[in-house]
Amino acid sequence: MRVGLVTCRVLPEPDPDAALLHAALREAGHEPVDVAWDDPEASVDGLDVLAIRSSWNYHERPEEFLRWIDAAAARTTLVNGASIVRWNIHKRYLLSLAEAGVPVVPTRLTPRGREPAGDVLGGMDLRHGCVVKPAIGAGSAGVRRFAPEEIGGAAWWIRDLSSRVDVLVQPYLHGFQDPGERSLIWIDSAWTHAIRKRPRFAGEHERVDASEDPTDREIGVARQALAAAPAGCRYARVDLVRDAEGRPAVSELELIEPSLYFVQSPDALARFVAMLEKNGADTSRSPGRLGDRARV
């Protein structure tokens, strides 16, 4: 098989999964092909399957990215699919999860161009401060934490940022710092492994630690989140953090281009390759040039 791996022309940071995935695909007898979504000459011609892996600048031009995704999905088998990308690209999905009864970090949305209704921070647990972030974002881009004594600055930043983009506001839970986020990785109907992450904000590097096995309660919350997402997911990463009562809550449900931390789990890497093989076996779609349709 020829396996397309969606990336971007200039990565904002290294992709620790890339070399391992390329090597595993070659070892299995396949040809990995990097496809930069922001390259006007990018092509999916002859690809058997296309997986989104490191398109980590999509938040800079989200509508253009979504048009590219739609064009790609019309030409070859895309995992995860276009409908999943559209649902997951805007973090309003956290509000959808909450409405479905999934425990999530308390989240408020301030739409772009609209004056925040009243005191957007009113009634929020600010004992450890708050986090303000763009509703469409990747990595730590635009994410700022405000300590309790900086809440006045947070209110100003919310108003300023929301003049340009949709904004999410969340309390900073102590669980982000101690013990940190637990990320559960799910590939093709199985939980493969978990890692522990420390919080990072704009300009910071990610710190990843080994993790003990997730608890039954954590797996239960992660399953709830996946069940509330659109059908057809082939891979996912569910980031959980302990709330004020020590219960797991979803901080992110990553379905587009999450790091899957293959270095921590060779079994997950093998399962991901097998998933691509299974999805690439459907040759009912005819390959075609993507470049002409994707130009905007």
N, C-alpha and C positions, 0 to 999 in steps of 0.2 A: 504493500500500500504506500501511497504518497500521503503523508499526514501533514496538513497545514497547521501551523502554530501561530496564532494571531499575536503580534507584538506591536511596537511602534519604532519609528526610525531612530529616535534617541531615547534610551531608557533613562528615567529620572534617577534610578538606582539599580544596582545589579539584581538579576533574577537568580536566586540560588537554586531554583528548580530546573533551569534551562539545560545546563550541561548534562545533568542526570537523565532528564527526559530524552534528550537527543540520543544519548548513548544507549539507553534502554530500547528506544525505537529501532536503532540500527542493529542492536544485538538480536532483536526479534525479526529482522529481515525487512524492515520498513525504511522509507526515506523521509526524514523530517524536513519540512520546508518552512522557514520563517516567512511570515506574511505581515508586513508592516501596514496597519490599517490606514496610516496617514501618508502612505506613498501613493501618489496618483497613478503609478504604473503597476501597482500590486495586482496580482492575478491569482485566481483560484483554479485556473485551467488545469485539468487533470488531477486535481486533488480528490482523494476518496473520502476524506473527513477533515473538518476544520475545527480546532479547539481554541478557545480564547484563553491566552495565558498571561501576557504581560503588556496589555494595551493601556499602560499606566498613565497616559496623558489624556485619556478620553474626556476627563472632566473639563478640560480647557475648551473643547468644542463638542459638547454632548449631542447636539442635534445632528451635526455632521457624522459623528460616530454611529448614531442610530441609523442614519441613512445607509452608511457603509454596511452595518450589520444586516439590514434588510436585504441589500443587494447580494451580500455573501450567502445568506440563507436561501435565497432564490436559486443559487447556482450549485450548492453542494450541501452536504449534511453538516450542520453547525451545532456544536455542543459547547456550552448550553445554548438553547435555541433563542431566537429573536424575541419571542414573547416574554421569556424569562428575563432577558437583558432589559427590556423596557420596564418591567415591573421592578427590577432590582436597582436600576441606575439612580433612582431618586430615593433618598432615605425616608420619604414619607411611608415607605413600606413598613417602617417600625410602628407607625400609627395603625396600619392595617393589621399587623401582628397583634398589637394590643387589643384592637377591637375584636379579634378572633379569640381572645382569652389567653394569649401567649404572654408569659412574664417578660417584660422588656424594661430596659432602663427608662425611667420617665422622660418623655420627649415632647417638646413643644416646637411647632413649626411657624416661622414668620415668613410669609411669602414675599418675594422680591417686589420692591416698589410700593409696599404697603406699610404704613406706619404701624409699628407693633401695637396691638390692641392692649391698652392699659399697661400695667407693669408685667411684662412677659416673665419676669423672675418672681412675681408675687406668689407666695404659697409654696415655692420650691424649696426643698431641703438643701440649704446652702452651707451646711456646717463645714464642708470640705471645699466649698467653692463651686464653680460651674464650668462647663465646657461649651464653647460656641464653635460651630463648624458649618461649612457650606453643605447644603442638602445633596449636592452632587459633588463628590470628591473621591480621590484615591490617595491611599497612603495617609500622610499627615498634612497634606496640602491645605492650608488655610485654617487648620484646627488650632484653637487657642484655649488654654486653661486659665481661669481667673481664680486666685485664692480668695478666701472670704473677705479679706480687707480690700480687695480690688473690684468688688461688685459694681461700684459706680462706673468703673472703666468698662466692665462687661456690658452694662446697659448702653453705653455710648457705642461700643463696638457692634452690638446687635443692630442698632439703628443704622450705622454706617455700612456694615456688610450687607444688610437687607436692601439697601438702595441698589445693589448690584446683582445679588443672587438670593435664592431661597436659603433660609438659615434655620438650622436646628439648634436648640438650646436644651442642655441636659445638666442635671446635678452631677458634680464629680463625686462618685461613690468611692469610699475608702478602699473598697475591694479592688479598684483598678491598681492601686499601689501595693496592697497587701491582701491576698497573695499575688495579684495580677490577673489579667484575663486568662481564661482557659479556652483554647481554641480546639474544637472537635472537628476532625476532618472526616467527611463522608464521601465515598466513591462507589457509584454503581450499587446502591442498596446496602452498603455495609459501612459501619464506623471502623475506620482503619487505625487511627491513633489520635493522640492529643498532644498539644504543646502548651507552654505557659508563656505569655507575652507581658512585657511591661509597657505602660502607656508611653506614647510618644506624641509630640506636638510638632508644629511647623519647624522644619530644619533639623529635627532630631533623627538619630538612627534607631532602628528597631532592635530591641533586645529580646532574644528568644531563649528560653530555658527548657530543659527536659521536664516532662510532666509525669506525675503518677497517673494511673488510670482514672478516667472520669467516674463519678459516682452514678448510681442508678438515677438519682434525681436530676443530675446534669444531662444525662442522656435522654431522660424523659422530656425535659424542656427543649432540648435540641430537636427531638422528634416532633414536638408540637410545632416548632417553627417551620420545619420542612413541610409538615402536613398543611400548613396555612399558605405556603408558597405555591406558585403555579406548577402544574404537573409537568413532568418531563425532565426534571433535573437529573444530570448525570454525575455531577460533583458539587460539593458545597463545603463551606467552612462556616461553622457556627461559633461565634465569639461570645463567651459568657463571662459575667462578672457577678460577684456576690453583692446583693443589695444590703441595706442597713441592718436587716435581720439575718443576714448570712445566707439568704436563699439565692439560687442562680437565676440570673435574668439575662436576656439576650441584649448584647450591646451592638452587634452587627450580624447580619446574615449575608454572607458573601457568596454570590452565585455567578459573578461575571468572570473575574480574573484574579481570584485569590491565590496567594502563595499557599501551596499545599504541603510544604515542608517535607519533601521526599527524603532529604538527608536523614531525617529522624525515623523513617519507615520505608525500607526497601519493599515491604509487602504492599504498601500503598502505591508505590511507583509501578510495581508489576500489575496491580489491579487497574491503574489508570491506563496503562498500555492495553490491557485486555479489553477495557471499556471502549477505547478508540477502535480496536480491531472489530469489535461487535458492531459498532455504529458505522464503521467504514465498509462493512460487508454489504450494505444496501447500495447497489449501483444503479438504482432506478433513475437517479438524477443525471442529466447530461452535464458534463463540465462546460464552463464557459469563461469568457474573459470578464473579470470584475472591473478592470480599470475604467472602461468607458462609462459604466453605470454608476460607479462610485464617485466620479469626479463631481465636486460641488463648487 
